[in-house]
Amino acid sequence: MKLAIDLRKCARTGQCYYMHPELVRRGVDDWPEVVVSAPTAAQREAAEDAVDLCPQLAVVLDLTP
């Protein structure tokens, strides 16, 4: 499982890092930065929620091993 942000799509609304700071943080340039690129099974629900929260569909969770 891999969590990533497509910065080409990102509108910097901050939903990902406001709601899930354990996975994504606000970078010094105000762009989101993934803190945990390989979420654990315990973090999967939060990662899926971060994907669902993104209005631009920029947060991506790849479930392939």
C-alpha positions as CSV (number, residue, x, y, z in Angstrom):
1,M,0.0,0.0,0.0
2,K,1.4,3.4,-0.9
3,L,0.0,6.9,-0.2
4,A,0.9,9.7,-2.6
5,I,-0.2,13.2,-3.6
6,D,-0.3,14.3,-7.3
7,L,0.8,17.9,-6.9
8,R,-0.3,18.7,-10.5
9,K,-3.9,18.1,-9.3
10,C,-3.6,19.6,-5.8
11,A,-5.4,22.8,-5.0
12,R,-3.8,23.2,-1.6
13,T,-7.1,23.1,0.3
14,G,-5.3,21.4,3.2
15,Q,-8.0,18.9,3.9
16,C,-5.5,16.0,3.9
17,Y,-3.2,17.5,6.5
18,Y,-5.9,19.1,8.6
19,M,-7.8,15.9,9.0
20,H,-4.9,13.4,8.9
21,P,-1.7,15.0,10.2
22,E,-0.4,11.6,11.1
23,L,-0.2,10.8,7.4
24,V,0.3,14.2,5.7
25,R,1.8,17.5,6.8
26,R,1.8,21.0,5.5
27,G,5.1,21.8,3.9
28,V,7.0,25.0,4.3
29,D,5.8,26.0,0.8
30,D,2.2,25.3,1.8
31,W,2.1,22.2,-0.4
32,P,1.1,18.9,1.4
33,E,3.8,16.4,2.1
34,V,3.2,12.7,2.7
35,V,4.6,11.7,6.1
36,V,3.8,8.0,5.9
37,S,4.2,6.8,2.3
38,A,3.4,3.2,3.3
39,P,0.5,3.2,5.7
40,T,0.1,0.2,8.0
41,A,-3.0,-1.8,8.1
42,A,-4.0,0.2,11.2
43,Q,-3.6,3.4,9.2
44,R,-5.5,2.2,6.2
45,E,-8.9,3.7,7.2
46,A,-7.3,7.1,7.7
47,A,-5.5,6.9,4.4
48,E,-8.7,6.0,2.6
49,D,-10.4,8.9,4.3
50,A,-7.7,11.3,3.2
51,V,-8.3,10.1,-0.4
52,D,-12.1,10.7,0.0
53,L,-11.6,14.2,1.5
54,C,-9.5,15.5,-1.4
55,P,-11.8,17.7,-3.6
56,Q,-9.3,17.5,-6.5
57,L,-8.7,13.7,-6.3
58,A,-5.0,14.5,-5.8
59,V,-4.5,12.1,-2.8
60,V,-4.0,8.6,-4.1
61,L,-3.8,5.3,-2.3
62,D,-2.2,2.5,-4.3
63,L,-3.2,-0.9,-2.8
64,T,-0.9,-3.0,-5.0
65,P,1.9,-4.7,-3.0
